[in-house]
Amino acid sequence: MKRMWILVALTAAVAASGCRKGGETCDKFVERSLSCDGEDTQKMSGDEKSQYKVMMSGMCEAAFSEETGGAEGETKKMMLEMYANVRTKAKCVADAKDCAAAKACESSKYD
C-alpha cells in the first residue's frame, strides 16, 4: 500500500511539472539571466533575487501560454507581440552555451 502512494505521488509530481508551458525553457532563461546579468543581479539581496525569479518566471510562462487576461483589440495584439518577443528571447537564452551567447540574445533583433 505504501508503495502505491509513493507511485501516485511521483506520478502527480511528474504530471504537474509537465503542465507548465515553457517551464523548462523559462527556468533556464531565468537562471541564465541571473547568472549572466553581471552587476545588476550581483547586487541584489536574496529576497530581491527571489522576487526577480518569480516575476521573470511568471512573465515567461505567461508568454508561452499567451495569457492575456481578457484583453481585447489593440491591447491584446500588443501583448501577443510582446509575448512572441519574450518567447524568442527565452528560447535563445535557454539554448545559449555560455554568457556571451546569452548576451547576444539580448541584441536589438529580439526587441
N, CA and C of each residue as an Amber inpcrd file, in Angstrom:
protein
   333
   0.8290000  -1.1930000   0.0000000   0.0000000   0.0000000   0.0000000
   0.8710000   1.2540000   0.0000000   1.9420000   1.2370000   0.8010000
   2.8390000   2.3870000   0.8760000   3.4830000   2.6380000  -0.4770000
   3.8570000   1.5870000  -1.1460000   4.4910000   1.6980000  -2.4590000
   3.5310000   2.3420000  -3.4640000   2.2380000   2.0160000  -3.3640000
   1.2410000   2.5900000  -4.2590000   1.1460000   4.1040000  -4.0550000
   1.1490000   4.5630000  -2.8160000   1.0620000   6.0050000  -2.5330000
   2.3000000   6.7410000  -3.0390000   3.4550000   6.1150000  -2.9300000
   4.6790000   6.7250000  -3.4510000   4.5740000   6.8550000  -4.9690000
   4.0700000   5.8270000  -5.6220000   3.8970000   5.8510000  -7.0650000
   2.8940000   6.9280000  -7.4750000   1.7960000   7.0340000  -6.7410000
   0.7880000   8.0610000  -7.0300000   1.3830000   9.4590000  -6.8530000
   2.1210000   9.6740000  -5.7860000   2.7360000  10.9770000  -5.5330000
   3.7660000  11.3260000  -6.6030000   4.5520000  10.3500000  -6.9940000
   5.5650000  10.5690000  -8.0240000   4.9110000  10.8780000  -9.3670000
   3.8560000  10.1450000  -9.7050000   3.1330000  10.3910000 -10.9530000
   2.5140000  11.7860000 -10.9510000   1.9420000  12.1960000  -9.8380000
   1.3460000  13.5330000  -9.7320000   2.4030000  14.6150000  -9.8800000
   3.5640000  14.4100000  -9.2900000   4.6430000  15.3990000  -9.3870000
   5.1270000  15.5370000 -10.8200000   5.2800000  14.4330000 -11.5140000
   5.7180000  14.4760000 -12.9080000   4.6510000  15.1340000 -13.7730000
   3.4000000  14.7980000 -13.5460000   2.3130000  15.3930000 -14.3290000
   2.2280000  16.8930000 -14.0850000   2.3770000  17.3100000 -12.8420000
   2.3040000  18.7390000 -12.5210000   3.4540000  19.5050000 -13.1590000
   4.6170000  18.9200000 -13.1740000   5.7600000  19.6180000 -13.7600000
   5.5980000  19.7650000 -15.2680000   4.8500000  18.8830000 -15.8880000
   4.6280000  18.9710000 -17.3230000   3.5470000  19.9500000 -17.7180000
   2.8040000  20.4780000 -16.7680000   1.7000000  21.3790000 -17.0520000
   2.1550000  22.8010000 -17.3330000   3.3470000  23.1400000 -16.9540000
   3.8460000  24.4980000 -17.1510000   4.3210000  24.6600000 -18.5830000
   3.5890000  25.4330000 -19.3600000   4.0140000  25.6770000 -20.7370000
   5.3220000  26.4410000 -20.7340000   6.2980000  25.9070000 -21.4200000
   7.5980000  26.5710000 -21.4920000   8.3630000  26.5320000 -20.1950000
   7.9400000  25.7010000 -19.2560000   8.5250000  25.6780000 -17.9110000
  10.0230000  25.4620000 -17.8840000  10.5150000  24.4500000 -18.5840000
  11.9500000  24.1630000 -18.5760000  12.7290000  25.2890000 -19.2570000
  12.2030000  25.7680000 -20.3830000  12.8460000  26.8870000 -21.0800000
  12.8730000  28.1160000 -20.1880000  11.7600000  28.3970000 -19.5230000
  11.6860000  29.5720000 -18.6480000  12.6380000  29.4420000 -17.4620000
  12.7230000  28.2470000 -16.8970000  13.6400000  28.0310000 -15.7740000
  15.0810000  28.3180000 -16.1930000  15.4710000  27.7880000 -17.3590000
  16.8310000  28.0160000 -17.8600000  17.0530000  29.4890000 -18.1800000
  16.0480000  30.1240000 -18.7710000  16.1220000  31.5440000 -19.1190000
  16.3540000  32.3960000 -17.8720000  15.5680000  32.1510000 -16.8340000
  15.6790000  32.9400000 -15.6040000  17.0230000  32.6950000 -14.9240000
  17.4260000  31.4410000 -14.8160000  18.7130000  31.1320000 -14.1710000
  19.8860000  31.7380000 -14.9420000  19.8390000  31.6130000 -16.2630000
  20.9160000  32.1770000 -17.0810000  20.9130000  33.7040000 -16.9610000
  19.7420000  34.3060000 -16.9450000  19.6470000  35.7590000 -16.8000000
  20.2580000  36.2070000 -15.4780000  19.9680000  35.4730000 -14.4190000
  20.5280000  35.8100000 -13.1070000  22.0390000  35.6380000 -13.0690000
  22.5230000  34.5660000 -13.6420000  23.9580000  34.2830000 -13.5470000
  24.7980000  35.1080000 -14.5200000  24.2040000  35.5640000 -15.6070000
  24.9760000  36.2810000 -16.6270000  24.7510000  37.7900000 -16.6070000
  23.8480000  38.2620000 -15.7920000  23.4770000  39.6770000 -15.8110000
  24.5470000  40.6020000 -15.2420000  25.4990000  40.0520000 -14.5540000
  26.5910000  40.8760000 -14.0370000  26.2280000  41.6610000 -12.7990000
  26.6190000  42.9230000 -12.7950000  26.5000000  43.7630000 -11.6090000
  25.0730000  43.9320000 -11.1070000  24.1300000  44.0560000 -12.0330000
  22.7510000  44.3070000 -11.6180000  22.2220000  43.2300000 -10.6750000
  22.3710000  41.9720000 -11.0570000  21.8440000  40.9030000 -10.2170000
  22.7910000  40.5440000  -9.0820000  24.0730000  40.8070000  -9.2460000
  25.0320000  40.5010000  -8.1770000  24.7830000  41.3670000  -6.9510000
  24.2430000  42.5540000  -7.1550000  23.9770000  43.4800000  -6.0470000
  22.6520000  43.1880000  -5.3450000  21.8540000  42.3110000  -5.9100000
  20.5410000  42.0060000  -5.3190000  20.6930000  41.1940000  -4.0390000
  19.8040000  41.4700000  -3.1080000  19.7360000  40.6490000  -1.8930000
  19.0500000  39.3300000  -2.2440000  19.0500000  38.4050000  -1.3240000
  18.3830000  37.1250000  -1.5380000  16.9060000  37.2850000  -1.8340000
  16.2390000  38.1890000  -1.1040000  14.8120000  38.4320000  -1.3390000
  14.5800000  39.0440000  -2.7160000  15.4500000  39.9670000  -3.1060000
  15.3050000  40.6000000  -4.4170000  15.4890000  39.5780000  -5.5340000
  16.4600000  38.6820000  -5.3720000  16.6690000  37.6430000  -6.3790000
  15.4670000  36.7190000  -6.4580000  14.9110000  36.3890000  -5.3140000
  13.7390000  35.5300000  -5.2730000  12.5560000  36.1990000  -5.9820000
  12.3410000  37.4760000  -5.7070000  11.2500000  38.2090000  -6.3530000
  11.4830000  38.3260000  -7.8510000  12.7360000  38.5420000  -8.2480000
  13.0980000  38.6190000  -9.6580000  12.7630000  37.3040000 -10.3580000
  13.1300000  36.1920000  -9.7150000  12.8570000  34.8780000 -10.2920000
  11.3540000  34.6620000 -10.4820000  10.5740000  35.0020000  -9.4800000
   9.1190000  34.8140000  -9.5590000   8.5410000  35.6720000 -10.6820000
   8.9640000  36.9350000 -10.7350000   8.4430000  37.8550000 -11.7430000
   8.8220000  37.3960000 -13.1550000  10.1070000  37.0710000 -13.3600000
  10.5750000  36.6660000 -14.6830000   9.9720000  35.3230000 -15.1030000
   9.8700000  34.3800000 -14.1690000   9.2550000  33.0870000 -14.4830000
   7.8020000  33.2660000 -14.8760000   7.0860000  34.0830000 -14.1090000
   5.6730000  34.3380000 -14.4030000   5.4800000  34.9910000 -15.7600000
   6.3190000  35.9730000 -16.0660000   6.2250000  36.6540000 -17.3500000
   6.5360000  35.6840000 -18.4850000   7.5700000  34.8840000 -18.3240000
   7.9690000  33.9290000 -19.3460000   6.8780000  32.8790000 -19.5710000
   6.3620000  32.3130000 -18.5070000   5.3260000  31.2950000 -18.6380000
   4.0440000  31.8760000 -19.2230000   3.7250000  33.1300000 -18.8870000
   2.5620000  33.7920000 -19.4800000   2.7670000  33.9550000 -20.9870000
   4.0190000  34.2220000 -21.3940000   4.3210000  34.3670000 -22.8170000
   4.0960000  33.0540000 -23.5530000   4.4830000  31.9430000 -22.9400000
   4.3060000  30.6460000 -23.5910000   2.8390000  30.2200000 -23.6240000
   2.0600000  30.6180000 -22.6380000   0.6430000  30.2570000 -22.6260000
  -0.2220000  31.3320000 -23.2680000   0.4000000  32.4520000 -23.6430000
  -0.2890000  33.5980000 -24.2450000  -1.4640000  34.0670000 -23.3940000
  -1.2540000  34.1560000 -22.1060000  -2.2620000  34.6330000 -21.1640000
  -2.4650000  36.1370000 -21.3620000  -3.6660000  36.5180000 -21.7490000
  -3.9440000  37.9350000 -21.9890000  -4.9200000  38.5330000 -20.9850000
  -5.3940000  37.7320000 -20.0610000  -6.2730000  38.2420000 -19.0070000
  -7.5160000  38.9360000 -19.5250000  -8.0490000  38.4960000 -20.6460000
  -9.2760000  39.0710000 -21.1850000  -9.0630000  40.3360000 -21.9880000
  -7.8300000  40.7020000 -22.2460000  -7.5600000  41.9010000 -23.0390000
  -8.1240000  41.7120000 -24.4490000  -8.5150000  42.8250000 -25.0680000
  -9.0840000  42.7730000 -26.4060000  -8.4440000  43.8260000 -27.2940000
  -8.6740000  43.6960000 -28.5800000  -8.2580000  44.7050000 -29.5420000
  -6.7670000  44.9490000 -29.5710000  -6.4150000  46.2290000 -29.6210000
  -5.0110000  46.6290000 -29.7320000  -4.1890000  46.1920000 -28.5170000
  -4.7970000  46.2060000 -27.3460000  -4.0790000  45.7930000 -26.1390000
  -3.6860000  44.3300000 -26.2470000  -4.6160000  43.4940000 -26.6770000
  -4.3280000  42.0670000 -26.8340000  -3.2630000  41.8650000 -27.9040000
  -3.3700000  42.5750000 -29.0020000  -2.3820000  42.4670000 -30.0810000
  -0.9900000  42.8430000 -29.5710000  -0.9040000  43.9210000 -28.8060000
   0.3740000  44.3640000 -28.2590000   0.9430000  43.3260000 -27.2900000
   0.0890000  42.7500000 -26.4570000   0.5380000  41.7210000 -25.5120000
   1.0730000  40.5010000 -26.2560000   0.3730000  40.0670000 -27.2930000
   0.8040000  38.8860000 -28.0440000   2.1260000  39.1400000 -28.7670000
   2.3160000  40.3590000 -29.2650000   3.5950000  40.7050000 -29.8930000
   4.7250000  40.6870000 -28.8630000   4.4500000  41.2350000 -27.6810000
   5.4460000  41.2340000 -26.6160000   5.7670000  39.7920000 -26.2090000
   4.7390000  38.9680000 -26.0870000   4.9400000  37.5710000 -25.7250000
   5.7830000  36.8390000 -26.7590000   5.5660000  37.1310000 -28.0400000
   6.3640000  36.4890000 -29.0940000   7.8380000  36.8510000 -28.9140000
   8.1160000  38.1100000 -28.5810000   9.4960000  38.5450000 -28.3480000
  10.0830000  37.8570000 -27.1200000   9.2940000  37.7410000 -26.0560000
   9.7670000  37.0940000 -24.8290000  10.0810000  35.6270000 -25.1070000
   9.2050000  34.9350000 -25.8330000   9.4490000  33.5200000 -26.1580000
  10.7270000  33.3470000 -26.9690000  10.9150000  34.1980000 -27.9580000
  12.1140000  34.1180000 -28.8020000  13.3650000  34.3370000 -27.9660000
  13.3210000  35.3540000 -27.1230000  14.4800000  35.6660000 -26.2820000
  14.7230000  34.5550000 -25.2630000  13.6620000  34.0440000 -24.6490000
  13.8060000  32.9770000 -23.6540000  14.4090000  31.7220000 -24.2730000
  13.9400000  31.3440000 -25.4560000  14.4760000  30.1590000 -26.1360000
  15.9470000  30.3550000 -26.4660000  16.2960000  31.5410000 -26.9530000
  17.6770000  31.8290000 -27.3140000  18.5820000  31.7610000 -26.0860000
  18.1800000  32.4100000 -25.0110000  18.9890000  32.4220000 -23.7830000
  19.0820000  31.0250000 -23.1880000  17.9780000  30.2930000 -23.1750000
  17.9750000  28.9310000 -22.6130000  18.8930000  27.9990000 -23.4020000
  18.9990000  28.2040000 -24.7100000  19.8350000  27.3520000 -25.5490000
  21.2880000  27.8170000 -25.6180000  21.5680000  28.9980000 -25.0840000
  22.9200000  29.5610000 -25.1630000  23.9160000  28.6750000 -24.4230000
  25.1020000  28.5410000 -24.9940000  26.1460000  27.6940000 -24.4080000
  26.8890000  28.3860000 -23.2700000  26.8990000  29.7250000 -23.2910000
  27.6040000  30.4810000 -22.2570000  27.0090000  31.8820000 -22.1580000
  27.5600000  32.6810000 -21.2610000  27.0240000  34.0280000 -21.0350000
  27.1840000  34.9280000 -22.2550000  28.2740000  34.7680000 -22.9980000
  28.4690000  35.5870000 -24.2030000  27.3600000  35.3040000 -25.2170000
  27.0320000  34.0380000 -25.3980000  25.9600000  33.6690000 -26.3190000
  24.6060000  34.1560000 -25.7910000  24.4190000  34.1000000 -24.4820000
  23.1650000  34.5740000 -23.8870000  23.0240000  36.0780000 -24.0760000
  24.1180000  36.8160000 -23.9140000  24.0720000  38.2650000 -24.1030000
  23.7560000  38.6210000 -25.5510000  24.2120000  37.7960000 -26.4980000
  23.9000000  38.0350000 -27.9070000  22.3930000  37.9430000 -28.1580000
  21.6910000  37.1820000 -27.3410000  20.2390000  37.0710000 -27.4540000
  19.5420000  38.3750000 -27.0950000  20.2150000  39.2090000 -26.3560000
  19.6400000  40.4760000 -25.9160000  19.7620000  41.5730000 -26.9760000
  20.3050000  41.2250000 -28.1410000  20.5050000  42.2260000 -29.1890000
  19.1510000  42.7840000 -29.6540000  19.2100000  43.8760000 -30.3530000
  18.0020000  44.5780000 -30.7600000  17.1330000  43.7570000 -31.6980000
  17.6660000  42.6990000 -32.3400000  16.8150000  41.9230000 -33.2410000
  15.6990000  41.1940000 -32.5010000  15.8010000  41.0740000 -31.1710000
  14.7480000  40.4240000 -30.3940000  13.8430000  41.4350000 -29.7060000
  14.1780000  42.6860000 -29.7370000  13.3680000  43.7030000 -29.0550000
  12.2960000  44.2530000 -29.9470000
